[in-house]
Amino acid sequence: MKKMKPLSALLKGENSVVHNILTDGAMRRRFQELGIVPGTYVACLQESFFGDIKSYLIKDAVIAIRNEDADGVIIY
């Protein structure tokens, strides 16, 4: 069984699947608009110099997300 962890824990070159979204309100809606919903495949492509932002491949689009926001997305 795979271990659950936040999206922010995904390292460059790794991929996973979204299990759940823990945030509410506008951020949850924004994730859903971007296609970040349970069952979505995500891959970490890059990490910023300071490591506070990562870019992810999500449904053929590259999206940059701050780690504090990515903590609200659970992957496995």
N, CA and C atoms as an extended XYZ file, in Angstrom:
228
Properties=species:S:1:pos:R:3:atomname:S:1:resname:S:1:resid:I:1 pbc="F F F"
N         0.840       -1.182        0.000 N   MET     1
C         0.000        0.000        0.000 CA  MET     1
C         0.882        1.241        0.000 C   MET     1
N         0.523        2.212       -0.833 N   LYS     2
C         1.305        3.435       -0.899 CA  LYS     2
C         0.964        4.357        0.262 C   LYS     2
N         1.955        5.115        0.699 N   LYS     3
C         1.786        6.028        1.816 CA  LYS     3
C         1.197        7.356        1.329 C   LYS     3
N         0.246        7.888        2.060 N   MET     4
C        -0.348        9.188        1.762 CA  MET     4
C         0.608       10.283        2.223 C   MET     4
N         0.706       11.352        1.421 N   LYS     5
C         1.541       12.491        1.775 CA  LYS     5
C         1.019       13.718        1.050 C   LYS     5
N         1.437       14.926        1.465 N   PRO     6
C         0.984       16.135        0.770 CA  PRO     6
C         1.679       16.279       -0.583 C   PRO     6
N         1.029       16.963       -1.496 N   LEU     7
C         1.596       17.195       -2.820 CA  LEU     7
C         2.954       17.888       -2.730 C   LEU     7
N         3.128       18.744       -1.747 N   SER     8
C         4.397       19.466       -1.584 CA  SER     8
C         5.573       18.534       -1.312 C   SER     8
N         5.320       17.309       -0.855 N   ALA     9
C         6.387       16.344       -0.567 CA  ALA     9
C         6.888       15.631       -1.819 C   ALA     9
N         6.196       15.810       -2.933 N   LEU    10
C         6.618       15.188       -4.186 CA  LEU    10
C         7.914       15.849       -4.653 C   LEU    10
N         8.916       15.061       -4.968 N   LEU    11
C        10.211       15.585       -5.385 CA  LEU    11
C        10.299       15.656       -6.909 C   LEU    11
N        11.217       16.481       -7.401 N   LYS    12
C        11.414       16.636       -8.836 CA  LYS    12
C        11.642       15.266       -9.482 C   LYS    12
N        10.874       14.985      -10.532 N   GLY    13
C        10.995       13.720      -11.239 CA  GLY    13
C        10.047       12.636      -10.743 C   GLY    13
N         9.383       12.868       -9.616 N   GLU    14
C         8.435       11.888       -9.079 CA  GLU    14
C         7.028       12.174       -9.603 C   GLU    14
N         6.194       11.146       -9.573 N   ASN    15
C         4.795       11.318       -9.957 CA  ASN    15
C         3.918       10.555       -8.990 C   ASN    15
N         2.646       10.915       -8.990 N   SER    16
C         1.703       10.307       -8.066 CA  SER    16
C         0.284       10.571       -8.547 C   SER    16
N        -0.685       10.209       -7.694 N   VAL    17
C        -2.100       10.405       -7.995 CA  VAL    17
C        -2.746       11.143       -6.831 C   VAL    17
N        -3.612       12.104       -7.143 N   VAL    18
C        -4.318       12.861       -6.112 CA  VAL    18
C        -5.325       11.948       -5.422 C   VAL    18
N        -5.316       11.971       -4.098 N   HIS    19
C        -6.259       11.188       -3.313 CA  HIS    19
C        -7.397       12.065       -2.772 C   HIS    19
N        -7.050       13.257       -2.249 N   ASN    20
C        -8.051       14.094       -1.615 CA  ASN    20
C        -7.577       15.542       -1.588 C   ASN    20
N        -8.518       16.471       -1.474 N   ILE    21
C        -8.208       17.892       -1.302 CA  ILE    21
C        -8.732       18.302        0.062 C   ILE    21
N        -7.841       18.800        0.921 N   LEU    22
C        -8.216       19.140        2.291 CA  LEU    22
C        -8.585       20.605        2.470 C   LEU    22
N        -8.278       21.460        1.503 N   THR    23
C        -8.576       22.881        1.636 CA  THR    23
C       -10.045       23.158        1.333 C   THR    23
N       -10.503       24.321        1.753 N   ASP    24
C       -11.887       24.736        1.532 CA  ASP    24
C       -11.922       26.064        0.777 C   ASP    24
N       -13.106       26.466        0.420 N   GLY    25
C       -13.321       27.788       -0.147 CA  GLY    25
C       -12.701       27.991       -1.508 C   GLY    25
N       -12.139       29.194       -1.687 N   ALA    26
C       -11.611       29.608       -2.983 CA  ALA    26
C       -10.452       28.729       -3.454 C   ALA    26
N        -9.592       28.315       -2.542 N   MET    27
C        -8.445       27.487       -2.948 CA  MET    27
C        -8.917       26.116       -3.433 C   MET    27
N        -9.880       25.541       -2.782 N   ARG    28
C       -10.425       24.249       -3.214 CA  ARG    28
C       -11.036       24.377       -4.616 C   ARG    28
N       -11.807       25.452       -4.806 N   ARG    29
C       -12.414       25.709       -6.112 CA  ARG    29
C       -11.350       25.881       -7.197 C   ARG    29
N       -10.297       26.599       -6.858 N   ARG    30
C        -9.210       26.832       -7.827 CA  ARG    30
C        -8.525       25.517       -8.196 C   ARG    30
N        -8.252       24.675       -7.206 N   PHE    31
C        -7.671       23.363       -7.493 CA  PHE    31
C        -8.576       22.571       -8.432 C   PHE    31
N        -9.861       22.585       -8.177 N   GLN    32
C       -10.795       21.845       -9.020 CA  GLN    32
C       -10.818       22.407      -10.439 C   GLN    32
N       -10.753       23.736      -10.576 N   GLU    33
C       -10.722       24.363      -11.897 CA  GLU    33
C        -9.464       23.973      -12.673 C   GLU    33
N        -8.365       23.772      -11.944 N   LEU    34
C        -7.104       23.381      -12.573 CA  LEU    34
C        -7.055       21.888      -12.893 C   LEU    34
N        -8.064       21.142      -12.444 N   GLY    35
C        -8.101       19.703      -12.702 CA  GLY    35
C        -7.488       18.869      -11.599 C   GLY    35
N        -7.203       19.498      -10.474 N   ILE    36
C        -6.633       18.764       -9.340 CA  ILE    36
C        -7.791       18.203       -8.526 C   ILE    36
N        -8.195       17.007       -8.890 N   VAL    37
C        -9.300       16.306       -8.231 CA  VAL    37
C        -8.843       14.874       -7.960 C   VAL    37
N        -9.514       14.170       -7.057 N   PRO    38
C        -9.117       12.783       -6.783 CA  PRO    38
C        -9.029       11.950       -8.066 C   PRO    38
N        -7.934       11.189       -8.166 N   GLY    39
C        -7.697       10.339       -9.324 CA  GLY    39
C        -6.824       10.970      -10.396 C   GLY    39
N        -6.499       12.258      -10.254 N   THR    40
C        -5.676       12.956      -11.249 CA  THR    40
C        -4.205       12.607      -11.076 C   THR    40
N        -3.546       12.289      -12.180 N   TYR    41
C        -2.108       12.011      -12.208 CA  TYR    41
C        -1.359       13.340      -12.147 C   TYR    41
N        -0.346       13.450      -11.282 N   VAL    42
C         0.494       14.643      -11.183 CA  VAL    42
C         1.963       14.236      -11.196 C   VAL    42
N         2.778       15.069      -11.808 N   ALA    43
C         4.222       14.837      -11.832 CA  ALA    43
C         4.920       16.142      -11.465 C   ALA    43
N         5.920       16.073      -10.612 N   CYS    44
C         6.692       17.256      -10.229 CA  CYS    44
C         7.803       17.460      -11.257 C   CYS    44
N         7.787       18.632      -11.899 N   LEU    45
C         8.762       18.912      -12.951 CA  LEU    45
C         9.958       19.726      -12.470 C   LEU    45
N         9.712       20.733      -11.646 N   GLN    46
C        10.778       21.619      -11.204 CA  GLN    46
C        10.502       22.130       -9.805 C   GLN    46
N        11.566       22.633       -9.188 N   GLU    47
C        11.456       23.262       -7.875 CA  GLU    47
C        12.181       24.599       -7.951 C   GLU    47
N        11.614       25.631       -7.349 N   SER    48
C        12.259       26.942       -7.378 CA  SER    48
C        13.579       26.909       -6.606 C   SER    48
N        14.392       27.911       -6.818 N   PHE    49
C        15.704       27.977       -6.192 CA  PHE    49
C        15.610       27.856       -4.676 C   PHE    49
N        14.648       28.533       -4.074 N   PHE    50
C        14.487       28.494       -2.623 CA  PHE    50
C        13.605       27.333       -2.174 C   PHE    50
N        13.004       26.617       -3.103 N   GLY    51
C        12.222       25.433       -2.781 CA  GLY    51
C        10.807       25.698       -2.298 C   GLY    51
N        10.358       26.956       -2.369 N   ASP    52
C         9.026       27.276       -1.861 CA  ASP    52
C         7.922       27.135       -2.906 C   ASP    52
N         8.289       26.948       -4.159 N   ILE    53
C         7.328       26.766       -5.244 CA  ILE    53
C         7.802       25.608       -6.120 C   ILE    53
N         6.863       24.777       -6.536 N   LYS    54
C         7.177       23.678       -7.452 CA  LYS    54
C         6.233       23.744       -8.637 C   LYS    54
N         6.698       23.263       -9.783 N   SER    55
C         5.821       23.184      -10.944 CA  SER    55
C         5.448       21.724      -11.170 C   SER    55
N         4.187       21.522      -11.509 N   TYR    56
C         3.633       20.181      -11.667 CA  TYR    56
C         2.995       20.049      -13.042 C   TYR    56
N         3.105       18.865      -13.612 N   LEU    57
C         2.391       18.540      -14.836 CA  LEU    57
C         1.060       17.939      -14.420 C   LEU    57
N        -0.017       18.629      -14.791 N   ILE    58
C        -1.367       18.190      -14.430 CA  ILE    58
C        -2.234       18.303      -15.673 C   ILE    58
N        -2.691       17.174      -16.176 N   LYS    59
C        -3.558       17.131      -17.362 CA  LYS    59
C        -2.971       17.940      -18.521 C   LYS    59
N        -1.747       17.659      -18.894 N   ASP    60
C        -1.050       18.293      -20.023 CA  ASP    60
C        -0.798       19.788      -19.850 C   ASP    60
N        -0.871       20.289      -18.634 N   ALA    61
C        -0.564       21.688      -18.357 CA  ALA    61
C         0.463       21.743      -17.228 C   ALA    61
N         1.362       22.702      -17.295 N   VAL    62
C         2.351       22.899      -16.237 CA  VAL    62
C         1.838       24.010      -15.329 C   VAL    62
N         1.714       23.699      -14.038 N   ILE    63
C         1.138       24.622      -13.076 CA  ILE    63
C         2.088       24.775      -11.893 C   ILE    63
N         2.401       26.022      -11.525 N   ALA    64
C         3.261       26.298      -10.373 CA  ALA    64
C         2.383       26.512       -9.151 C   ALA    64
N         2.736       25.835       -8.059 N   ILE    65
C         1.950       25.919       -6.822 CA  ILE    65
C         2.898       26.115       -5.638 C   ILE    65
N         2.553       27.056       -4.759 N   ARG    66
C         3.336       27.256       -3.537 CA  ARG    66
C         3.182       26.041       -2.637 C   ARG    66
N         4.235       25.700       -1.921 N   ASN    67
C         4.192       24.538       -1.024 CA  ASN    67
C         3.104       24.672        0.033 C   ASN    67
N         2.884       25.874        0.536 N   GLU    68
C         1.856       26.047        1.567 CA  GLU    68
C         0.464       25.716        1.026 C   GLU    68
N         0.232       25.955       -0.254 N   ASP    69
C        -1.046       25.594       -0.866 CA  ASP    69
C        -1.076       24.113       -1.220 C   ASP    69
N         0.055       23.592       -1.705 N   ALA    70
C         0.144       22.176       -2.084 CA  ALA    70
C        -0.001       21.254       -0.877 C   ALA    70
N         0.223       21.775        0.320 N   ASP    71
C         0.040       20.963        1.540 CA  ASP    71
C        -1.405       20.512        1.702 C   ASP    71
N        -2.345       21.223        1.073 N   GLY    72
C        -3.759       20.888        1.176 CA  GLY    72
C        -4.217       19.816        0.200 C   GLY    72
N        -3.292       19.305       -0.620 N   VAL    73
C        -3.626       18.236       -1.570 CA  VAL    73
C        -2.908       16.965       -1.131 C   VAL    73
N        -3.660       15.901       -0.915 N   ILE    74
C        -3.085       14.639       -0.457 CA  ILE    74
C        -2.931       13.703       -1.654 C   ILE    74
N        -1.743       13.126       -1.782 N   ILE    75
C        -1.442       12.203       -2.889 CA  ILE    75
C        -1.075       10.839       -2.319 C   ILE    75
N        -1.075        9.851       -3.180 N   TYR    76
C        -0.597        8.511       -2.788 CA  TYR    76
C         0.150        7.885       -3.931 C   TYR    76
